[in-house]
């Protein structure tokens, strides 16, 4: 092989390596490299200080400190999905297993997340209907971050259709859902629209399913907007459980659609 051919070969190898690195970075956004505290650092070290110093929530979309830092939260556009947002508390809370979430004075982060679903519509530049939005939190084994965050996004089309078709089978108390969603078994209960502000889904799960109350870290929970009847909106709460013994996590985020196909269909 001539010197010129060797140089060309080396250049092709370097180019190939650069392409591999570029693809890896594209599929593992910057937050991947910041570790499991990335969301906490963004909320605590960037968004809150910017809001206090400059009345700007950047890089978050919103900082709400009306109840103080112990009750506050930020809304952040997630790196995943075209319109997915995250609600992140401004106090240190590891995840769904934290006892702080079911304390008597615990903020209702689910109600706050639902109130801020408008960010999804604004991102898509179209109104996303009540029954096309969902909220979800994963179990401790299925999360990538050690700061509580609730996903706010569109519902998967197949999940929306399945719930609408069999909404009459869902009771006002927790019971096994008689059909699978996204291939997974769930416990479910319905909740009136007006009740979300007064009834914290974390507490409803911990108190309504005794097995969940003792092992909240293994639980994954979703709150899905539905229509019980024409003009009667509400929610279906869905819970599924992983198993720490065999390392299987629960992933209610799978009920959401980062492509937001239900909104694109509009």
VOPAGU-2260 file (C-alpha; in pm, 1 decimal, decimal comma):
REM VOPAGU-2260
SITE   aa  ch    i         X         Y         Z
SITE  UNK   A    0       0,0       0,0       0,0
SITE  UNK   A    1     141,6     339,2    -100,7
SITE  UNK   A    2     183,0     630,4     143,9
SITE  UNK   A    3    -102,8     808,4     -29,3
SITE  UNK   A    4    -331,7     507,2      10,7
SITE  UNK   A    5    -234,5     480,3     378,6
SITE  UNK   A    6    -324,6     845,6     433,1
SITE  UNK   A    7    -659,3     797,2     262,5
SITE  UNK   A    8    -731,2     488,7     468,4
SITE  UNK   A    9    -648,5     672,4     791,9
SITE  UNK   A   10    -867,7     965,0     687,2
SITE  UNK   A   11   -1159,4     729,9     620,2
SITE  UNK   A   12   -1111,3     565,2     960,0
SITE  UNK   A   13   -1111,6     904,6    1133,9
SITE  UNK   A   14   -1419,0    1012,6     938,4
SITE  UNK   A   15   -1596,3     691,7    1034,6
SITE  UNK   A   16   -1516,0     744,4    1401,2
SITE  UNK   A   17   -1644,6    1101,6    1385,9
SITE  UNK   A   18   -1970,5     982,3    1231,2
SITE  UNK   A   19   -2014,4     718,5    1503,4
SITE  UNK   A   20   -1948,4     979,3    1774,3
SITE  UNK   A   21   -2194,1    1222,9    1614,8
SITE  UNK   A   22   -2466,4     957,3    1598,8
SITE  UNK   A   23   -2404,5     862,8    1962,5
SITE  UNK   A   24   -2430,7    1223,5    2079,9
SITE  UNK   A   25   -2747,1    1276,9    1875,2
SITE  UNK   A   26   -2909,0     980,2    2046,1
SITE  UNK   A   27   -2777,4    1072,5    2391,7
SITE  UNK   A   28   -2849,0    1445,0    2439,4
SITE  UNK   A   29   -2635,1    1659,0    2673,2
SITE  UNK   A   30   -2841,0    1570,2    2978,2
SITE  UNK   A   31   -2719,0    1210,4    2940,7
SITE  UNK   A   32   -2369,4    1320,3    3030,3
SITE  UNK   A   33   -2476,4    1520,9    3334,2
SITE  UNK   A   34   -2574,7    1219,0    3540,7
SITE  UNK   A   35   -2882,1    1139,6    3744,5
SITE  UNK   A   36   -2898,5    1486,7    3900,7
SITE  UNK   A   37   -2933,5    1673,1    3571,2
SITE  UNK   A   38   -3297,8    1775,3    3622,1
SITE  UNK   A   39   -3230,9    1890,1    3976,5
SITE  UNK   A   40   -2936,1    2100,1    3861,2
SITE  UNK   A   41   -3141,6    2259,0    3584,1
SITE  UNK   A   42   -3431,9    2342,8    3816,1
SITE  UNK   A   43   -3235,2    2439,3    4128,3
SITE  UNK   A   44   -2919,4    2591,7    3980,7
SITE  UNK   A   45   -3055,1    2757,9    3666,1
SITE  UNK   A   46   -3429,9    2810,3    3643,3
SITE  UNK   A   47   -3502,8    2921,9    4000,2
SITE  UNK   A   48   -3202,8    3161,6    4025,6
SITE  UNK   A   49   -3289,4    3315,2    3687,8
SITE  UNK   A   50   -3649,1    3366,2    3796,0
SITE  UNK   A   51   -3547,2    3530,0    4123,5
SITE  UNK   A   52   -3275,8    3746,7    3972,6
SITE  UNK   A   53   -3421,8    3833,8    3631,8
SITE  UNK   A   54   -3792,0    3735,2    3644,2
SITE  UNK   A   55   -3712,0    3490,7    3364,9
SITE  UNK   A   56   -3756,8    3112,8    3404,7
SITE  UNK   A   57   -3494,7    3020,0    3142,4
SITE  UNK   A   58   -3412,9    2753,4    3050,7
SITE  UNK   A   59   -3747,1    2642,3    3195,8
SITE  UNK   A   60   -4082,4    2746,0    3054,4
SITE  UNK   A   61   -4220,3    2836,0    3399,6
SITE  UNK   A   62   -4108,1    2873,1    3760,1
SITE  UNK   A   63   -4389,6    2873,6    4017,4
SITE  UNK   A   64   -4280,5    2973,6    4368,9
SITE  UNK   A   65   -4612,0    3107,7    4496,9
SITE  UNK   A   66   -4603,9    2860,1    4784,2
SITE  UNK   A   67   -4231,6    2898,5    4842,5
SITE  UNK   A   68   -3952,0    2663,5    4738,3
SITE  UNK   A   69   -4094,4    2381,1    4951,1
SITE  UNK   A   70   -4420,4    2392,1    4753,4
SITE  UNK   A   71   -4292,5    2521,2    4420,0
SITE  UNK   A   72   -4216,9    2360,3    4086,5
SITE  UNK   A   73   -4078,7    2434,2    3742,6
SITE  UNK   A   74   -4203,7    2332,7    3398,2
SITE  UNK   A   75   -3926,1    2227,3    3160,6
SITE  UNK   A   76   -3939,2    2118,5    2795,9
SITE  UNK   A   77   -3806,5    1764,8    2790,2
SITE  UNK   A   78   -3531,3    1669,8    2549,6
SITE  UNK   A   79   -3750,6    1379,1    2444,5
SITE  UNK   A   80   -4057,2    1428,7    2229,9
SITE  UNK   A   81   -4182,6    1712,4    2014,3
SITE  UNK   A   82   -4405,9    1859,5    2285,7
SITE  UNK   A   83   -4331,2    1670,8    2607,9
SITE  UNK   A   84   -4283,7    1879,2    2922,0
SITE  UNK   A   85   -4178,0    1790,4    3274,1
SITE  UNK   A   86   -4298,7    1919,3    3608,9
SITE  UNK   A   87   -4006,3    1922,8    3854,3
SITE  UNK   A   88   -4045,8    2021,6    4221,6
SITE  UNK   A   89   -3816,9    2294,7    4354,9
SITE  UNK   A   90   -3751,2    2089,3    4667,8
SITE  UNK   A   91   -3534,5    1780,2    4669,3
SITE  UNK   A   92   -3762,4    1477,6    4614,6
SITE  UNK   A   93   -3606,1    1161,3    4476,6
SITE  UNK   A   94   -3913,2    1007,9    4314,0
SITE  UNK   A   95   -4244,6     829,6    4364,9
SITE  UNK   A   96   -4112,6     640,6    4666,6
SITE  UNK   A   97   -4049,1     955,7    4871,2
SITE  UNK   A   98   -4270,0     979,0    5185,2
SITE  UNK   A   99   -4283,8    1356,8    5130,3
SITE  UNK   A  100   -4535,0    1297,9    4849,4
SITE  UNK   A  101   -4799,0    1152,9    5081,6
SITE  UNK   A  102   -4735,3    1379,0    5381,1
SITE  UNK   A  103   -5036,5    1582,8    5506,1
SITE  UNK   A  104   -4893,6    1906,6    5363,1
SITE  UNK   A  105   -4768,5    1755,0    5036,1
SITE  UNK   A  106   -4828,8    1969,4    4726,3
SITE  UNK   A  107   -5054,8    1822,1    4460,9
SITE  UNK   A  108   -4803,7    1812,8    4178,8
SITE  UNK   A  109   -5047,6    1623,3    3956,1
SITE  UNK   A  110   -5301,4    1905,0    3966,7
SITE  UNK   A  111   -5024,2    2153,5    3889,5
SITE  UNK   A  112   -4902,1    1942,2    3598,5
SITE  UNK   A  113   -5252,9    1922,8    3453,0
SITE  UNK   A  114   -5297,1    2299,4    3485,9
SITE  UNK   A  115   -4982,7    2343,9    3277,6
SITE  UNK   A  116   -5078,0    2107,6    2997,1
SITE  UNK   A  117   -5131,3    2416,6    2782,0
SITE  UNK   A  118   -4757,2    2415,3    2712,3
SITE  UNK   A  119   -4811,1    2104,6    2499,6
SITE  UNK   A  120   -5074,2    2283,5    2290,3
SITE  UNK   A  121   -4858,1    2593,9    2259,6
SITE  UNK   A  122   -4562,6    2389,0    2144,1
SITE  UNK   A  123   -4775,5    2219,1    1878,4
SITE  UNK   A  124   -4951,8    2544,2    1786,7
SITE  UNK   A  125   -5292,2    2376,2    1811,8
SITE  UNK   A  126   -5538,7    2298,5    2088,1
SITE  UNK   A  127   -5491,4    1947,4    2221,7
SITE  UNK   A  128   -5819,8    1815,7    2361,7
SITE  UNK   A  129   -5869,1    1711,6    2723,4
SITE  UNK   A  130   -5885,1    1340,7    2637,7
SITE  UNK   A  131   -5563,8    1353,3    2436,5
SITE  UNK   A  132   -5335,3    1457,6    2723,8
SITE  UNK   A  133   -5179,5    1239,3    2989,7
SITE  UNK   A  134   -4941,0    1263,1    3283,9
SITE  UNK   A  135   -4705,6     990,6    3402,6
SITE  UNK   A  136   -4429,4     906,6    3647,2
SITE  UNK   A  137   -4208,8     597,4    3634,8
SITE  UNK   A  138   -4101,5     369,2    3916,4
SITE  UNK   A  139   -3761,8     404,2    4082,5
SITE  UNK   A  140   -3621,2     124,8    3864,9
SITE  UNK   A  141   -3742,4     281,7    3540,3
SITE  UNK   A  142   -3629,2     640,1    3582,5
SITE  UNK   A  143   -3310,9     800,4    3457,8
SITE  UNK   A  144   -3315,4    1087,7    3709,3
SITE  UNK   A  145   -3314,3    1102,9    4088,6
SITE  UNK   A  146   -3534,7    1409,7    4106,9
SITE  UNK   A  147   -3910,2    1368,8    4087,5
SITE  UNK   A  148   -4052,3    1463,7    3749,1
SITE  UNK   A  149   -4398,2    1417,6    3601,1
SITE  UNK   A  150   -4421,3    1377,9    3224,6
SITE  UNK   A  151   -4683,0    1591,2    3046,5
SITE  UNK   A  152   -4755,5    1477,7    2692,1
SITE  UNK   A  153   -5006,3    1342,8    2442,1
SITE  UNK   A  154   -5165,8    1003,4    2504,6
SITE  UNK   A  155   -5082,5     714,0    2276,5
SITE  UNK   A  156   -5361,2     677,2    2017,4
SITE  UNK   A  157   -5420,8     309,3    2099,6
SITE  UNK   A  158   -5442,9     386,1    2472,3
SITE  UNK   A  159   -5693,2     664,9    2410,2
SITE  UNK   A  160   -5910,7     441,3    2191,1
SITE  UNK   A  161   -5901,0     151,3    2439,2
SITE  UNK   A  162   -5999,3     369,3    2736,1
SITE  UNK   A  163   -6277,6     541,7    2542,8
SITE  UNK   A  164   -6422,0     210,3    2422,1
SITE  UNK   A  165   -6436,8      53,2    2768,6
SITE  UNK   A  166   -6464,8     351,9    3000,0
SITE  UNK   A  167   -6778,2     203,1    3159,2
SITE  UNK   A  168   -6572,1     -83,7    3301,4
SITE  UNK   A  169   -6355,3     148,7    3511,7
SITE  UNK   A  170   -6481,3     197,9    3866,6
SITE  UNK   A  171   -6451,6     477,4    4122,9
SITE  UNK   A  172   -6223,8     257,9    4337,0
SITE  UNK   A  173   -5901,8      81,2    4243,3
SITE  UNK   A  174   -5952,0    -248,4    4061,8
SITE  UNK   A  175   -5760,9    -449,0    3800,5
SITE  UNK   A  176   -5815,6    -308,5    3454,4
SITE  UNK   A  177   -5987,8    -587,2    3255,1
SITE  UNK   A  178   -5770,4    -523,0    2951,0
SITE  UNK   A  179   -5407,8    -443,3    2880,8
SITE  UNK   A  180   -5269,2    -105,9    2780,5
SITE  UNK   A  181   -4948,9     -98,9    2574,7
SITE  UNK   A  182   -4914,8    -467,8    2657,6
SITE  UNK   A  183   -4914,3    -405,9    3032,7
SITE  UNK   A  184   -5161,1    -486,3    3311,2
SITE  UNK   A  185   -5277,8    -191,1    3524,0
SITE  UNK   A  186   -5492,6    -116,4    3823,7
SITE  UNK   A  187   -5733,1     165,4    3744,5
SITE  UNK   A  188   -5986,9     400,9    3897,8
SITE  UNK   A  189   -6179,2     698,0    3768,9
SITE  UNK   A  190   -6170,9    1050,6    3908,4
SITE  UNK   A  191   -6400,8    1343,1    3836,2
SITE  UNK   A  192   -6242,0    1644,7    3672,7
SITE  UNK   A  193   -6313,4    1874,3    3968,1
SITE  UNK   A  194   -6169,8    1625,7    4217,7
SITE  UNK   A  195   -5809,8    1636,4    4094,9
SITE  UNK   A  196   -5751,3    1969,0    4270,8
SITE  UNK   A  197   -5854,9    1822,4    4608,6
SITE  UNK   A  198   -5740,9    1460,7    4577,1
SITE  UNK   A  199   -5371,6    1392,0    4531,9
SITE  UNK   A  200   -5319,2    1084,7    4308,8
SITE  UNK   A  201   -5009,6     983,7    4507,4
SITE  UNK   A  202   -5223,6     960,4    4821,0
SITE  UNK   A  203   -5509,7     791,5    4636,5
SITE  UNK   A  204   -5268,3     521,7    4524,0
SITE  UNK   A  205   -5093,0     477,3    4858,8
SITE  UNK   A  206   -5421,0     462,2    5052,1
SITE  UNK   A  207   -5633,8     282,1    4794,3
SITE  UNK   A  208   -5399,2      -7,7    4719,0
SITE  UNK   A  209   -5244,2    -141,1    5042,0
SITE  UNK   A  210   -4970,2    -321,4    4849,7
SITE  UNK   A  211   -4876,0       6,5    4683,7
SITE  UNK   A  212   -4860,6     204,9    5007,0
SITE  UNK   A  213   -4589,7     -21,6    5142,7
SITE  UNK   A  214   -4386,6     -20,5    4820,9
SITE  UNK   A  215   -4445,5     312,4    4650,4
SITE  UNK   A  216   -4099,3     316,0    4494,4
SITE  UNK   A  217   -4196,7      14,6    4283,8
SITE  UNK   A  218   -4512,9     182,1    4155,1
SITE  UNK   A  219   -4561,8     372,6    3833,7
SITE  UNK   A  220   -4860,3     603,3    3798,5
SITE  UNK   A  221   -5041,6     780,7    3516,4
SITE  UNK   A  222   -5329,7    1028,6    3508,2
SITE  UNK   A  223   -5504,9    1024,0    3171,2
SITE  UNK   A  224   -5766,4    1273,1    3057,1
SITE  UNK   A  225   -6088,9    1104,1    2940,9
SITE  UNK   A  226   -6450,5    1183,7    2857,3
SITE  UNK   A  227   -6693,5     975,7    3065,8
SITE  UNK   A  228   -6986,5    1109,5    2866,6
SITE  UNK   A  229   -7028,4    1389,2    2612,4
SITE  UNK   A  230   -6944,6    1708,3    2800,3
SITE  UNK   A  231   -6833,1    1518,9    3112,4
SITE  UNK   A  232   -6455,5    1518,0    3136,5
SITE  UNK   A  233   -6253,3    1341,8    3400,6
SITE  UNK   A  234   -5951,5    1121,0    3454,9
SITE  UNK   A  235   -5848,8     759,1    3467,5
SITE  UNK   A  236   -5570,9     685,6    3715,0
SITE  UNK   A  237   -5353,1     391,3    3612,7
SITE  UNK   A  238   -5098,1     218,0    3833,1
SITE  UNK   A  239   -4862,1     -67,6    3762,1
SITE  UNK   A  240   -4590,5    -216,2    3976,2
SITE  UNK   A  241   -4237,7    -337,7    3912,9
SITE  UNK   A  242   -4032,1    -568,6    4131,3
SITE  UNK   A  243   -3706,9    -471,7    4297,3
SITE  UNK   A  244   -3629,1    -837,8    4368,1
SITE  UNK   A  245   -3575,2    -916,5    4001,3
SITE  UNK   A  246   -3492,6    -567,0    3881,5
SITE  UNK   A  247   -3808,9    -518,4    3675,4
SITE  UNK   A  248   -3928,7    -159,5    3667,7
SITE  UNK   A  249   -4270,0     -11,4    3595,0
SITE  UNK   A  250   -4293,7     241,2    3314,4
SITE  UNK   A  251   -4626,7     427,4    3287,9
SITE  UNK   A  252   -4457,3     678,0    3058,2
SITE  UNK   A  253   -4514,8     417,3    2786,7
SITE  UNK   A  254   -4880,6     528,2    2781,0
SITE  UNK   A  255   -4770,5     863,7    2640,2
SITE  UNK   A  256   -4665,0     939,6    2284,6
SITE  UNK   A  257   -4358,2    1160,6    2227,4
SITE  UNK   A  258   -4462,4    1193,4    1860,6
SITE  UNK   A  259   -4802,1    1329,6    1968,0
SITE  UNK   A  260   -4985,7    1147,7    1689,9
SITE  UNK   A  261   -5331,8    1225,4    1833,3
SITE  UNK   A  262   -5264,3    1596,4    1790,0
SITE  UNK   A  263   -5114,7    1553,3    1443,5
SITE  UNK   A  264   -5435,6    1377,4    1336,9
SITE  UNK   A  265   -5627,3    1697,2    1416,9
